[in-house]
């Protein structure tokens, strides 16, 4: 029993993990997939932002209007020219501070640094599900979570129709989740307090969230 859930998405980590396997996430489908038929408290999306990047601002506006609570931090430019924004602390703090408001946390990240936060939340009696692409997810993170949702096994349910693997009909459709749980993608089950109905006909590329 998942009970009320809260979703925590490490946006930067998810973007790079998806790109490494040639997948373009459809965030409307993705939210519905992660939620299944469980009541949703919040779906947080954490990302670094460049205020001068108009495409990214448009993407984040779409996210806010379609069921996500966006938490952003300005990108920092380093000496080698790279731009980064670390939101690990924000994610961990939100997971812990809201732990008495939800029954299951769904963390979307492959970063091993979250292992301690997962344990801390679990000690409060919260169930923790981890979602990620296998090749980009730390084995330690998988070990400390109650369940691992392997996104590689659900590409058609989470990717855009023109994504590299979206039309791969020969992909195995069996139950690839540990502990025998699979979120449903039934649109009729998308209602609940604090949830904005996501329209599947709307789409926005995660590439728009990065001014690469």
TIRO-2110 file (N, C-alpha, C; in Angstrom, 1 decimal):
// TIRO-2110
0.8, -1.2, 0.0, N, 1, A
0.0, 0.0, 0.0, CA, 1, A
0.9, 1.3, 0.0, C, 1, A
0.8, 2.1, -1.0, N, 2, A
1.6, 3.2, -1.1, CA, 2, A
1.1, 4.4, -0.3, C, 2, A
-0.2, 4.5, -0.1, N, 3, A
-0.8, 5.6, 0.6, CA, 3, A
-0.6, 6.9, -0.2, C, 3, A
-0.5, 8.0, 0.6, N, 4, A
-0.3, 9.3, -0.1, CA, 4, A
1.2, 9.4, -0.4, C, 4, A
1.5, 9.9, -1.7, N, 5, A
2.9, 9.9, -2.1, CA, 5, A
3.3, 11.4, -2.4, C, 5, A
4.6, 11.6, -2.3, N, 6, A
5.3, 12.8, -2.7, CA, 6, A
6.4, 12.5, -3.6, C, 6, A
6.5, 13.2, -4.7, N, 7, A
7.6, 12.9, -5.7, CA, 7, A
8.7, 13.9, -5.7, C, 7, A
9.9, 13.5, -5.7, N, 8, A
11.1, 14.4, -5.6, CA, 8, A
11.9, 14.0, -6.8, C, 8, A
12.0, 14.9, -7.8, N, 9, A
12.7, 14.7, -9.0, CA, 9, A
14.0, 15.6, -9.1, C, 9, A
15.1, 14.9, -9.1, N, 10, A
16.4, 15.6, -9.3, CA, 10, A
16.5, 15.9, -10.8, C, 10, A
16.1, 17.0, -11.3, N, 11, A
15.9, 17.4, -12.7, CA, 11, A
17.2, 17.3, -13.5, C, 11, A
18.3, 17.8, -13.0, N, 12, A
19.5, 17.7, -13.7, CA, 12, A
20.0, 16.3, -13.9, C, 12, A
19.9, 15.5, -12.8, N, 13, A
20.3, 14.1, -12.8, CA, 13, A
19.5, 13.3, -13.8, C, 13, A
18.2, 13.5, -13.8, N, 14, A
17.3, 12.8, -14.7, CA, 14, A
17.6, 13.2, -16.2, C, 14, A
17.8, 14.5, -16.4, N, 15, A
18.0, 14.9, -17.8, CA, 15, A
19.3, 14.2, -18.4, C, 15, A
20.3, 14.2, -17.6, N, 16, A
21.6, 13.6, -18.2, CA, 16, A
21.5, 12.1, -18.3, C, 16, A
20.8, 11.5, -17.3, N, 17, A
20.6, 10.0, -17.4, CA, 17, A
19.8, 9.6, -18.6, C, 17, A
18.7, 10.4, -18.8, N, 18, A
17.8, 10.1, -20.0, CA, 18, A
18.6, 10.3, -21.3, C, 18, A
19.4, 11.4, -21.3, N, 19, A
20.1, 11.7, -22.6, CA, 19, A
21.1, 10.6, -22.8, C, 19, A
21.7, 10.0, -21.8, N, 20, A
22.7, 9.0, -22.0, CA, 20, A
22.2, 7.7, -22.6, C, 20, A
20.9, 7.5, -22.4, N, 21, A
20.3, 6.3, -23.0, CA, 21, A
19.4, 6.6, -24.2, C, 21, A
19.5, 7.9, -24.7, N, 22, A
18.8, 8.3, -25.9, CA, 22, A
17.3, 8.5, -25.7, C, 22, A
16.8, 8.9, -24.5, N, 23, A
15.4, 9.0, -24.2, CA, 23, A
15.1, 10.5, -23.9, C, 23, A
14.0, 10.9, -24.5, N, 24, A
13.4, 12.3, -24.3, CA, 24, A
12.2, 12.1, -23.4, C, 24, A
12.2, 12.6, -22.2, N, 25, A
11.1, 12.4, -21.2, CA, 25, A
9.9, 13.2, -21.6, C, 25, A
8.8, 12.6, -21.6, N, 26, A
7.5, 13.4, -21.7, CA, 26, A
7.0, 13.5, -20.2, C, 26, A
7.1, 14.8, -19.8, N, 27, A
6.9, 15.0, -18.3, CA, 27, A
5.4, 14.9, -17.9, C, 27, A
4.5, 15.0, -18.9, N, 28, A
3.1, 14.7, -18.6, CA, 28, A
2.9, 13.2, -18.3, C, 28, A
3.4, 12.4, -19.2, N, 29, A
3.3, 11.0, -19.0, CA, 29, A
4.1, 10.5, -17.8, C, 29, A
5.2, 11.1, -17.6, N, 30, A
6.1, 10.7, -16.5, CA, 30, A
5.5, 10.9, -15.1, C, 30, A
4.8, 12.0, -15.0, N, 31, A
4.1, 12.3, -13.7, CA, 31, A
3.0, 11.3, -13.5, C, 31, A
2.2, 11.0, -14.5, N, 32, A
1.1, 10.0, -14.4, CA, 32, A
1.7, 8.6, -14.1, C, 32, A
2.8, 8.3, -14.7, N, 33, A
3.4, 7.0, -14.5, CA, 33, A
3.9, 6.9, -13.0, C, 33, A
4.6, 7.9, -12.5, N, 34, A
5.1, 7.8, -11.2, CA, 34, A
4.0, 7.8, -10.1, C, 34, A
3.0, 8.5, -10.4, N, 35, A
1.9, 8.6, -9.4, CA, 35, A
1.0, 7.3, -9.4, C, 35, A
0.8, 6.8, -10.5, N, 36, A
-0.1, 5.6, -10.6, CA, 36, A
-1.5, 6.0, -10.1, C, 36, A
-2.1, 5.2, -9.2, N, 37, A
-3.5, 5.6, -8.7, CA, 37, A
-3.4, 6.1, -7.3, C, 37, A
-2.2, 6.5, -6.8, N, 38, A
-2.1, 6.9, -5.4, CA, 38, A
-2.4, 8.4, -5.3, C, 38, A
-2.9, 8.8, -4.2, N, 39, A
-3.2, 10.3, -4.0, CA, 39, A
-1.8, 11.0, -3.9, C, 39, A
-1.7, 12.2, -4.5, N, 40, A
-0.5, 12.9, -4.6, CA, 40, A
-0.5, 14.1, -3.7, C, 40, A
0.5, 14.3, -2.8, N, 41, A
0.7, 15.5, -2.0, CA, 41, A
1.3, 16.6, -2.9, C, 41, A
2.5, 16.3, -3.4, N, 42, A
3.2, 17.2, -4.2, CA, 42, A
4.2, 16.4, -5.2, C, 42, A
4.5, 17.1, -6.3, N, 43, A
5.5, 16.5, -7.2, CA, 43, A
6.5, 17.6, -7.4, C, 43, A
7.7, 17.5, -6.7, N, 44, A
8.7, 18.5, -6.8, CA, 44, A
9.7, 18.2, -7.9, C, 44, A
10.1, 19.3, -8.6, N, 45, A
11.1, 19.2, -9.7, CA, 45, A
12.2, 20.2, -9.4, C, 45, A
13.4, 19.7, -9.1, N, 46, A
14.5, 20.5, -8.7, CA, 46, A
15.4, 20.7, -9.9, C, 46, A
15.8, 22.0, -10.2, N, 47, A
16.7, 22.2, -11.3, CA, 47, A
17.5, 23.5, -11.2, C, 47, A
18.6, 23.5, -11.8, N, 48, A
19.4, 24.8, -12.0, CA, 48, A
18.8, 25.6, -13.1, C, 48, A
18.9, 26.9, -13.0, N, 49, A
18.2, 27.8, -14.0, CA, 49, A
19.2, 28.9, -14.4, C, 49, A
19.0, 29.2, -15.7, N, 50, A
19.7, 30.4, -16.3, CA, 50, A
18.6, 31.3, -16.7, C, 50, A
18.5, 32.4, -16.0, N, 51, A
17.4, 33.3, -16.2, CA, 51, A
17.4, 34.0, -17.6, C, 51, A
18.5, 33.9, -18.3, N, 52, A
18.6, 34.4, -19.6, CA, 52, A
18.2, 33.4, -20.7, C, 52, A
17.9, 32.2, -20.3, N, 53, A
17.5, 31.2, -21.2, CA, 53, A
16.0, 31.1, -21.4, C, 53, A
15.5, 31.7, -22.4, N, 54, A
14.0, 31.9, -22.6, CA, 54, A
13.3, 30.5, -22.7, C, 54, A
14.0, 29.6, -23.5, N, 55, A
13.4, 28.3, -23.7, CA, 55, A
13.2, 27.5, -22.3, C, 55, A
14.2, 27.7, -21.5, N, 56, A
14.1, 27.0, -20.2, CA, 56, A
13.0, 27.6, -19.3, C, 56, A
12.9, 28.9, -19.4, N, 57, A
11.8, 29.6, -18.6, CA, 57, A
10.5, 29.1, -19.1, C, 57, A
10.3, 29.0, -20.4, N, 58, A
9.1, 28.5, -20.9, CA, 58, A
8.8, 27.1, -20.5, C, 58, A
9.8, 26.2, -20.5, N, 59, A
9.6, 24.8, -20.0, CA, 59, A
9.2, 24.8, -18.5, C, 59, A
9.8, 25.6, -17.7, N, 60, A
9.5, 25.6, -16.3, CA, 60, A
8.1, 26.1, -16.0, C, 60, A
7.7, 27.1, -16.8, N, 61, A
6.3, 27.6, -16.7, CA, 61, A
5.3, 26.5, -17.0, C, 61, A
5.6, 25.7, -18.1, N, 62, A
4.8, 24.6, -18.5, CA, 62, A
4.7, 23.6, -17.3, C, 62, A
5.8, 23.3, -16.7, N, 63, A
5.9, 22.4, -15.6, CA, 63, A
5.0, 22.8, -14.4, C, 63, A
5.1, 24.1, -14.1, N, 64, A
4.3, 24.6, -13.0, CA, 64, A
2.8, 24.5, -13.3, C, 64, A
2.4, 24.7, -14.5, N, 65, A
1.0, 24.6, -14.9, CA, 65, A
0.5, 23.2, -15.1, C, 65, A
1.4, 22.2, -15.0, N, 66, A
1.0, 20.9, -15.3, CA, 66, A
1.3, 19.9, -14.2, C, 66, A
1.2, 20.3, -12.9, N, 67, A
1.3, 19.4, -11.8, CA, 67, A
2.6, 19.4, -11.0, C, 67, A
3.6, 20.2, -11.4, N, 68, A
4.9, 20.1, -10.8, CA, 68, A
5.1, 21.4, -9.9, C, 68, A
5.7, 21.2, -8.8, N, 69, A
6.2, 22.3, -7.9, CA, 69, A
7.7, 22.5, -8.2, C, 69, A
8.0, 23.5, -8.9, N, 70, A
9.4, 23.7, -9.4, CA, 70, A
10.2, 24.4, -8.3, C, 70, A
11.4, 23.8, -8.0, N, 71, A
12.3, 24.4, -7.0, CA, 71, A
13.6, 24.6, -7.8, C, 71, A
14.0, 25.9, -7.9, N, 72, A
15.1, 26.2, -8.8, CA, 72, A
16.2, 27.0, -8.0, C, 72, A
17.4, 26.9, -8.6, N, 73, A
18.6, 27.5, -8.1, CA, 73, A
19.4, 28.0, -9.3, C, 73, A
19.9, 29.2, -9.1, N, 74, A
20.7, 29.8, -10.3, CA, 74, A
22.0, 29.1, -10.5, C, 74, A
22.2, 28.8, -11.8, N, 75, A
23.5, 28.1, -12.2, CA, 75, A
24.7, 29.0, -11.8, C, 75, A
25.7, 28.3, -11.3, N, 76, A
27.0, 28.9, -11.1, CA, 76, A
28.0, 28.6, -12.2, C, 76, A
28.7, 29.6, -12.6, N, 77, A
29.7, 29.4, -13.7, CA, 77, A
31.1, 29.2, -13.0, C, 77, A
31.7, 28.0, -13.4, N, 78, A
33.0, 27.7, -12.8, CA, 78, A
34.2, 28.1, -13.7, C, 78, A
35.4, 28.0, -13.2, N, 79, A
36.6, 28.4, -13.9, CA, 79, A
36.7, 27.8, -15.3, C, 79, A
36.3, 26.5, -15.4, N, 80, A
36.5, 25.8, -16.7, CA, 80, A
35.3, 26.1, -17.6, C, 80, A
34.4, 27.0, -17.2, N, 81, A
33.3, 27.4, -18.1, CA, 81, A
32.0, 26.6, -17.9, C, 81, A
32.1, 25.6, -17.2, N, 82, A
30.9, 24.8, -16.9, CA, 82, A
29.9, 25.5, -16.0, C, 82, A
28.6, 25.2, -16.1, N, 83, A
27.6, 25.8, -15.3, CA, 83, A
26.9, 24.7, -14.5, C, 83, A
26.8, 24.8, -13.2, N, 84, A
26.2, 23.8, -12.4, CA, 84, A
25.4, 24.4, -11.3, C, 84, A
24.4, 23.6, -10.8, N, 85, A
23.7, 24.0, -9.6, CA, 85, A
23.3, 22.8, -8.8, C, 85, A
23.8, 22.7, -7.6, N, 86, A
23.6, 21.5, -6.8, CA, 86, A
22.4, 21.7, -5.9, C, 86, A
21.3, 20.9, -6.0, N, 87, A
20.1, 21.0, -5.2, CA, 87, A
19.9, 19.8, -4.3, C, 87, A
21.0, 19.1, -4.0, N, 88, A
20.9, 17.9, -3.2, CA, 88, A
20.4, 18.2, -1.8, C, 88, A
20.9, 19.3, -1.2, N, 89, A
20.5, 19.7, 0.1, CA, 89, A
19.0, 20.1, 0.1, C, 89, A
18.5, 20.8, -0.9, N, 90, A
17.1, 21.2, -0.9, CA, 90, A
16.2, 19.9, -1.0, C, 90, A
16.6, 18.9, -1.8, N, 91, A
15.8, 17.7, -1.9, CA, 91, A
15.8, 17.0, -0.6, C, 91, A
16.9, 16.8, 0.0, N, 92, A
17.0, 16.1, 1.3, CA, 92, A
16.2, 16.8, 2.4, C, 92, A
16.3, 18.1, 2.5, N, 93, A
15.6, 18.8, 3.5, CA, 93, A
14.0, 18.7, 3.3, C, 93, A
13.6, 18.8, 2.0, N, 94, A
12.2, 18.7, 1.7, CA, 94, A
11.7, 17.3, 2.0, C, 94, A
12.4, 16.3, 1.7, N, 95, A
12.0, 14.9, 2.0, CA, 95, A
11.8, 14.7, 3.5, C, 95, A
12.7, 15.3, 4.3, N, 96, A
12.6, 15.1, 5.8, CA, 96, A
11.6, 16.0, 6.4, C, 96, A
11.5, 17.2, 6.0, N, 97, A
10.6, 18.1, 6.6, CA, 97, A
9.1, 17.8, 6.3, C, 97, A
8.8, 17.1, 5.2, N, 98, A
7.5, 16.8, 4.8, CA, 98, A
7.1, 15.3, 5.2, C, 98, A
8.1, 14.6, 5.8, N, 99, A
7.9, 13.2, 6.0, CA, 99, A
6.6, 12.8, 6.8, C, 99, A
6.1, 13.7, 7.6, N, 100, A
4.9, 13.4, 8.4, CA, 100, A
3.6, 13.7, 7.6, C, 100, A
3.8, 14.2, 6.4, N, 101, A
2.7, 14.6, 5.5, CA, 101, A
2.4, 13.5, 4.4, C, 101, A
3.3, 12.6, 4.2, N, 102, A
3.0, 11.6, 3.2, CA, 102, A
3.5, 10.2, 3.7, C, 102, A
3.0, 9.2, 2.9, N, 103, A
3.3, 7.8, 3.3, CA, 103, A
4.5, 7.2, 2.5, C, 103, A
4.6, 7.6, 1.2, N, 104, A
5.6, 7.1, 0.3, CA, 104, A
6.3, 8.2, -0.4, C, 104, A
7.7, 8.2, -0.4, N, 105, A
8.5, 9.2, -1.1, CA, 105, A
8.9, 8.5, -2.4, C, 105, A
8.8, 9.1, -3.5, N, 106, A
9.3, 8.6, -4.8, CA, 106, A
10.4, 9.6, -5.2, C, 106, A
11.6, 9.1, -5.1, N, 107, A
12.8, 9.8, -5.4, CA, 107, A
13.3, 9.5, -6.8, C, 107, A
13.5, 10.5, -7.7, N, 108, A
14.0, 10.2, -9.0, CA, 108, A
15.4, 10.8, -9.1, C, 108, A
16.4, 9.9, -8.9, N, 109, A
17.8, 10.3, -9.0, CA, 109, A
18.6, 9.1, -8.9, C, 109, A
19.8, 9.2, -9.4, N, 110, A
20.8, 8.1, -9.3, CA, 110, A
22.0, 8.4, -8.4, C, 110, A
21.9, 9.6, -7.8, N, 111, A
23.0, 10.1, -7.0, CA, 111, A
23.2, 9.4, -5.7, C, 111, A
24.3, 8.7, -5.4, N, 112, A
24.5, 8.0, -4.2, CA, 112, A
24.5, 8.9, -3.0, C, 112, A
24.7, 10.2, -3.1, N, 113, A
24.6, 11.1, -2.0, CA, 113, A
23.3, 11.1, -1.2, C, 113, A
22.3, 10.6, -1.9, N, 114, A
20.9, 10.5, -1.3, CA, 114, A
20.7, 9.3, -0.4, C, 114, A
21.7, 8.4, -0.3, N, 115, A
21.5, 7.2, 0.5, CA, 115, A
21.2, 7.5, 2.0, C, 115, A
21.9, 8.5, 2.5, N, 116, A
21.7, 8.9, 3.9, CA, 116, A
20.3, 9.5, 4.1, C, 116, A
19.9, 10.3, 3.2, N, 117, A
18.6, 10.9, 3.3, CA, 117, A
17.5, 9.9, 3.2, C, 117, A
17.7, 8.9, 2.3, N, 118, A
16.7, 7.8, 2.2, CA, 118, A
16.6, 7.1, 3.6, C, 118, A
17.7, 6.8, 4.2, N, 119, A
17.7, 6.1, 5.5, CA, 119, A
17.0, 6.9, 6.5, C, 119, A
17.3, 8.2, 6.5, N, 120, A
16.7, 9.1, 7.5, CA, 120, A
15.2, 9.2, 7.4, C, 120, A
14.7, 9.2, 6.2, N, 121, A
13.3, 9.2, 5.9, CA, 121, A
12.6, 7.9, 6.3, C, 121, A
13.3, 6.8, 6.0, N, 122, A
12.8, 5.5, 6.3, CA, 122, A
12.7, 5.3, 7.8, C, 122, A
13.6, 5.9, 8.6, N, 123, A
13.5, 5.8, 10.1, CA, 123, A
12.3, 6.5, 10.6, C, 123, A
11.7, 7.4, 9.8, N, 124, A
10.5, 8.0, 10.3, CA, 124, A
9.2, 7.2, 9.9, C, 124, A
9.4, 6.1, 9.3, N, 125, A
8.3, 5.2, 9.0, CA, 125, A
7.8, 5.4, 7.6, C, 125, A
8.5, 6.1, 6.7, N, 126, A
8.1, 6.4, 5.4, CA, 126, A
8.7, 5.4, 4.4, C, 126, A
7.9, 4.9, 3.5, N, 127, A
8.3, 4.0, 2.4, CA, 127, A
9.0, 4.9, 1.4, C, 127, A
10.1, 4.4, 0.8, N, 128, A
10.9, 5.1, -0.2, CA, 128, A
11.0, 4.3, -1.5, C, 128, A
10.5, 4.8, -2.6, N, 129, A
10.7, 4.2, -3.9, CA, 129, A
11.7, 5.0, -4.6, C, 129, A
12.6, 4.4, -5.3, N, 130, A
13.6, 5.0, -6.1, CA, 130, A
13.4, 4.7, -7.6, C, 130, A
13.3, 5.8, -8.4, N, 131, A
13.1, 5.6, -9.8, CA, 131, A
14.4, 6.1, -10.6, C, 131, A
14.8, 5.3, -11.6, N, 132, A
16.0, 5.8, -12.3, CA, 132, A
16.4, 4.8, -13.4, C, 132, A
17.3, 5.2, -14.2, N, 133, A
17.8, 4.3, -15.3, CA, 133, A
19.0, 3.5, -14.7, C, 133, A
18.9, 2.2, -14.8, N, 134, A
19.8, 1.3, -14.2, CA, 134, A
21.3, 1.7, -14.3, C, 134, A
21.7, 2.1, -15.5, N, 135, A
23.2, 2.4, -15.7, CA, 135, A
23.6, 3.7, -15.0, C, 135, A
22.7, 4.5, -14.7, N, 136, A
23.0, 5.8, -14.0, CA, 136, A
22.6, 5.9, -12.6, C, 136, A
22.2, 4.8, -12.0, N, 137, A
21.8, 4.7, -10.6, CA, 137, A
22.8, 4.0, -9.7, C, 137, A
23.2, 4.6, -8.6, N, 138, A
24.1, 4.0, -7.7, CA, 138, A
23.5, 2.7, -7.1, C, 138, A
24.3, 1.6, -7.1, N, 139, A
23.8, 0.4, -6.5, CA, 139, A
23.5, 0.5, -5.0, C, 139, A
24.2, 1.4, -4.3, N, 140, A
24.0, 1.6, -2.9, CA, 140, A
22.6, 2.3, -2.7, C, 140, A
22.3, 3.2, -3.6, N, 141, A
21.0, 3.8, -3.6, CA, 141, A
19.8, 2.8, -3.7, C, 141, A
20.0, 1.9, -4.7, N, 142, A
19.0, 0.9, -4.9, CA, 142, A
18.9, 0.0, -3.7, C, 142, A
20.0, -0.3, -3.0, N, 143, A
20.0, -1.2, -1.8, CA, 143, A
19.2, -0.6, -0.6, C, 143, A
19.3, 0.7, -0.4, N, 144, A
18.7, 1.3, 0.7, CA, 144, A
17.2, 1.7, 0.5, C, 144, A
16.8, 1.8, -0.8, N, 145, A
15.4, 2.1, -1.1, CA, 145, A
14.5, 0.8, -0.8, C, 145, A
13.2, 1.0, -0.6, N, 146, A
12.3, -0.1, -0.4, CA, 146, A
12.0, -0.7, -1.7, C, 146, A
12.1, 0.0, -2.8, N, 147, A
11.7, -0.5, -4.1, CA, 147, A
12.5, 0.3, -5.2, C, 147, A
12.9, -0.3, -6.2, N, 148, A
13.6, 0.3, -7.3, CA, 148, A
12.7, 0.2, -8.6, C, 148, A
12.3, 1.3, -9.1, N, 149, A
11.5, 1.4, -10.4, CA, 149, A
12.5, 1.6, -11.5, C, 149, A
12.7, 0.6, -12.3, N, 150, A
13.7, 0.7, -13.4, CA, 150, A
13.1, 1.3, -14.6, C, 150, A
13.4, 2.6, -14.9, N, 151, A
12.8, 3.3, -16.0, CA, 151, A
13.1, 2.7, -17.3, C, 151, A
14.2, 2.0, -17.4, N, 152, A
14.6, 1.4, -18.7, CA, 152, A
13.5, 0.4, -19.2, C, 152, A
12.8, -0.1, -18.3, N, 153, A
11.7, -1.1, -18.6, CA, 153, A
10.4, -0.5, -18.9, C, 153, A
10.3, 0.9, -18.9, N, 154, A
9.0, 1.5, -19.1, CA, 154, A
9.2, 2.7, -20.0, C, 154, A
10.0, 2.6, -21.0, N, 155, A
10.3, 3.7, -21.9, CA, 155, A
9.1, 4.2, -22.7, C, 155, A
8.2, 3.3, -23.1, N, 156, A
7.0, 3.8, -23.9, CA, 156, A
6.1, 4.5, -23.0, C, 156, A
6.1, 4.3, -21.7, N, 157, A
5.2, 4.9, -20.7, CA, 157, A
5.7, 6.3, -20.3, C, 157, A
7.0, 6.6, -20.5, N, 158, A
7.5, 7.9, -20.0, CA, 158, A
8.2, 8.8, -21.0, C, 158, A
8.3, 8.3, -22.3, N, 159, A
9.1, 9.1, -23.3, CA, 159, A
8.1, 9.7, -24.3, C, 159, A
8.6, 10.7, -25.0, N, 160, A
7.9, 11.4, -26.0, CA, 160, A
7.7, 10.4, -27.2, C, 160, A
6.7, 10.6, -28.0, N, 161, A
6.4, 9.7, -29.1, CA, 161, A
7.5, 9.6, -30.1, C, 161, A
8.2, 10.7, -30.3, N, 162, A
9.3, 10.8, -31.3, CA, 162, A
10.7, 10.5, -30.6, C, 162, A
10.7, 10.0, -29.4, N, 163, A
11.9, 9.7, -28.7, CA, 163, A
12.5, 8.5, -29.4, C, 163, A
13.8, 8.3, -29.2, N, 164, A
14.6, 7.3, -29.8, CA, 164, A
14.0, 5.9, -29.6, C, 164, A
13.6, 5.6, -28.4, N, 165, A
13.1, 4.3, -28.0, CA, 165, A
11.6, 4.2, -27.9, C, 165, A
10.9, 5.3, -28.1, N, 166, A
9.4, 5.3, -27.8, CA, 166, A
8.7, 4.3, -28.7, C, 166, A
9.1, 4.0, -29.9, N, 167, A
8.4, 3.1, -30.7, CA, 167, A
9.0, 1.7, -30.8, C, 167, A
9.8, 1.4, -29.8, N, 168, A
10.4, 0.1, -29.8, CA, 168, A
9.5, -1.0, -29.2, C, 168, A
8.6, -1.5, -30.0, N, 169, A
7.5, -2.3, -29.6, CA, 169, A
7.9, -3.7, -29.1, C, 169, A
9.2, -4.1, -29.4, N, 170, A
9.6, -5.4, -28.9, CA, 170, A
10.2, -5.4, -27.5, C, 170, A
10.2, -4.2, -26.9, N, 171, A
10.8, -4.1, -25.6, CA, 171, A
9.9, -4.9, -24.6, C, 171, A
10.6, -5.6, -23.7, N, 172, A
9.8, -6.4, -22.7, CA, 172, A
8.9, -5.6, -21.9, C, 172, A
7.6, -6.1, -21.8, N, 173, A
6.6, -5.3, -21.0, CA, 173, A
6.2, -6.0, -19.7, C, 173, A
7.1, -6.9, -19.3, N, 174, A
6.8, -7.7, -18.0, CA, 174, A
6.9, -6.7, -16.8, C, 174, A
6.7, -7.3, -15.7, N, 175, A
6.8, -6.6, -14.4, CA, 175, A
8.3, -6.5, -14.1, C, 175, A
8.9, -5.3, -14.2, N, 176, A
10.3, -5.2, -14.0, CA, 176, A
10.6, -4.5, -12.7, C, 176, A
9.6, -4.3, -11.8, N, 177, A
9.8, -3.6, -10.6, CA, 177, A
10.0, -4.6, -9.5, C, 177, A
11.0, -4.3, -8.6, N, 178, A
11.2, -5.1, -7.5, CA, 178, A
10.0, -5.0, -6.5, C, 178, A
9.7, -6.0, -5.7, N, 179, A
8.6, -6.0, -4.8, CA, 179, A
7.3, -6.0, -5.5, C, 179, A
7.3, -6.3, -6.8, N, 180, A
6.1, -6.6, -7.6, CA, 180, A
5.1, -5.5, -7.6, C, 180, A
5.6, -4.2, -7.7, N, 181, A
4.6, -3.1, -7.8, CA, 181, A
4.9, -2.3, -9.1, C, 181, A
3.8, -2.0, -9.8, N, 182, A
4.0, -1.2, -11.0, CA, 182, A
2.9, -0.1, -11.0, C, 182, A
3.3, 1.2, -11.1, N, 183, A
2.4, 2.3, -11.2, CA, 183, A
1.6, 2.2, -12.4, C, 183, A
0.3, 2.4, -12.4, N, 184, A
-0.6, 2.3, -13.5, CA, 184, A
-0.5, 3.6, -14.3, C, 184, A
-0.8, 3.5, -15.6, N, 185, A
-0.8, 4.7, -16.5, CA, 185, A
-2.2, 4.9, -17.0, C, 185, A
-3.2, 4.6, -16.1, N, 186, A
-4.6, 4.8, -16.5, CA, 186, A
-5.0, 6.2, -16.3, C, 186, A
-5.3, 6.9, -17.3, N, 187, A
-5.7, 8.4, -17.2, CA, 187, A
-6.9, 8.6, -16.3, C, 187, A
-7.8, 7.6, -16.2, N, 188, A
-9.0, 7.8, -15.4, CA, 188, A
-8.7, 7.9, -13.9, C, 188, A
-7.5, 7.5, -13.5, N, 189, A
-7.2, 7.4, -12.1, CA, 189, A
-6.4, 8.6, -11.7, C, 189, A
-6.4, 9.7, -12.5, N, 190, A
-5.6, 10.9, -12.2, CA, 190, A
-6.4, 12.0, -11.5, C, 190, A
-6.7, 11.8, -10.2, N, 191, A
-7.4, 12.9, -9.5, CA, 191, A
-7.0, 12.8, -8.1, C, 191, A
-7.1, 13.9, -7.3, N, 192, A
-6.8, 13.8, -5.9, CA, 192, A
-6.4, 15.2, -5.5, C, 192, A
-6.4, 15.5, -4.2, N, 193, A
-6.1, 16.8, -3.6, CA, 193, A
-4.7, 17.2, -3.9, C, 193, A
-4.6, 18.5, -4.4, N, 194, A
-3.3, 19.0, -4.6, CA, 194, A
-2.7, 18.6, -6.0, C, 194, A
-3.5, 18.0, -6.8, N, 195, A
-3.0, 17.5, -8.1, CA, 195, A
-3.7, 18.2, -9.2, C, 195, A
-2.8, 18.8, -10.1, N, 196, A
-3.4, 19.4, -11.3, CA, 196, A
-3.4, 18.4, -12.5, C, 196, A
-4.5, 18.1, -13.1, N, 197, A
-4.6, 17.1, -14.1, CA, 197, A
-3.6, 17.4, -15.2, C, 197, A
-2.8, 16.5, -15.6, N, 198, A
-1.9, 16.7, -16.7, CA, 198, A
-2.5, 16.3, -18.0, C, 198, A
-2.4, 17.1, -19.0, N, 199, A
-3.0, 16.9, -20.3, CA, 199, A
-2.0, 16.2, -21.1, C, 199, A
-2.3, 14.9, -21.5, N, 200, A
-1.3, 14.1, -22.3, CA, 200, A
-1.1, 14.7, -23.7, C, 200, A
-2.0, 15.6, -24.2, N, 201, A
-1.8, 16.1, -25.5, CA, 201, A
-0.8, 17.3, -25.5, C, 201, A
-0.4, 17.7, -24.3, N, 202, A
0.6, 18.8, -24.2, CA, 202, A
1.9, 18.1, -24.0, C, 202, A
2.9, 18.7, -24.6, N, 203, A
4.2, 18.1, -24.4, CA, 203, A
5.3, 19.2, -24.3, C, 203, A
6.4, 18.8, -23.6, N, 204, A
7.5, 19.8, -23.6, CA, 204, A
8.8, 19.0, -23.4, C, 204, A
9.7, 19.3, -24.2, N, 205, A
11.0, 18.5, -24.1, CA, 205, A
11.8, 18.9, -22.9, C, 205, A
12.5, 17.9, -22.2, N, 206, A
13.4, 18.3, -21.2, CA, 206, A
14.6, 19.0, -21.7, C, 206, A
14.8, 18.9, -23.0, N, 207, A
15.9, 19.6, -23.6, CA, 207, A
15.7, 21.1, -23.5, C, 207, A
14.4, 21.5, -23.4, N, 208, A
14.1, 22.9, -23.3, CA, 208, A
14.5, 23.4, -21.9, C, 208, A
14.7, 22.5, -21.0, N, 209, A
15.1, 22.8, -19.6, CA, 209, A
16.6, 23.1, -19.4, C, 209, A
17.3, 22.9, -20.5, N, 210, A
18.7, 23.1, -20.4, CA, 210, A
19.2, 24.0, -21.6, C, 210, A
20.0, 25.0, -21.3, N, 211, A
20.5, 25.8, -22.4, CA, 211, A
21.9, 25.3, -22.7, C, 211, A
21.9, 24.1, -23.3, N, 212, A
23.2, 23.4, -23.5, CA, 212, A
24.1, 24.1, -24.5, C, 212, A
END
